[in-house]
Amino acid sequence: MPVSTDPMVPGREDLPWPDEPATNGAPTPVTTFPTVAASPGLPIGRLRRADPVELWRADEFATWLGSNLDEVGDLMGIRLTAAAAGAASPGTVVATDPDGAQVRVVVELGPSSDETFGLVMRQMVASGAKVAVWVCGKAQGEHLTSVAWLNREITGQLHVIVVEAVRIDDSIPAPIFRLATPTVSAG
């Protein structure tokens, strides 16, 4: 019977995995994480939602987002590249699109607010950006309606992206992004 190379299976070979540090021949204990067994021997974790406000600060999250602009760019169909920060306020990322045009990304981890809506608009106007992205924890209906109206009336584009946080059991939290659109009421 062959020996499994799966670190979760007892009796695995003493060969290091590519992501394991060298141990100079000493056995390395296998790190285990809390799991829920769906069936005997099958470790499966549980996906848990978390509150982004409790996990991250907006300015720190904006710094992370500046290094991971593909997370929001892919949702909008725009390849974004980080630009020099310039006069951006905390919680704001300055990026450029493939044509070199400036894009402003403003982070608000809680529910969308009038204050941040004003900040997004001021930054868009002051910088001359044709695209702005408002990343928030929950998009309020009145803000989505205002954004939809602005996108019809101005030459620039304003996108609202909702960020949620998830983790598997007690793992490091990860953001999930989705493009927010206003709900169209019938009638």
C-alpha angles and dihedrals in degrees: 000000000000120000115244120240091206108117090216092059118081114241098033119162117270092242116125118243115233092257096045120099118243111268102189090237096308113126113252118218113242113244112231129196129202109274140175114230111229088184132353110299096005111112112204124170127214122245110231128191117225134190111256090210091060093047107042143023115234095238093049091046090050089054090052091046090052087063093044103043091145087075091071099022092061091055091055096038092242126122105226127198125192114252133195107290096234112171096341116146123236111285092032129110121201113210139163131225123226090275091055094252116146120253122192120210115192119191124211111165095192129059116311112273137196089240094058091041087058091047091053091050094046092049092047092051097040094048097040089233114165092201129045129179123204111199111194139162094237127009112222115220095237091055093049090050091050092048091050090051093047091050089056094046106039133055094235127073128236118195127193116208122186117216122204127179126225137173136184107238105310097340127132109289119252130199123238116199130201131176110246120220129183117259110244111222119217117241 
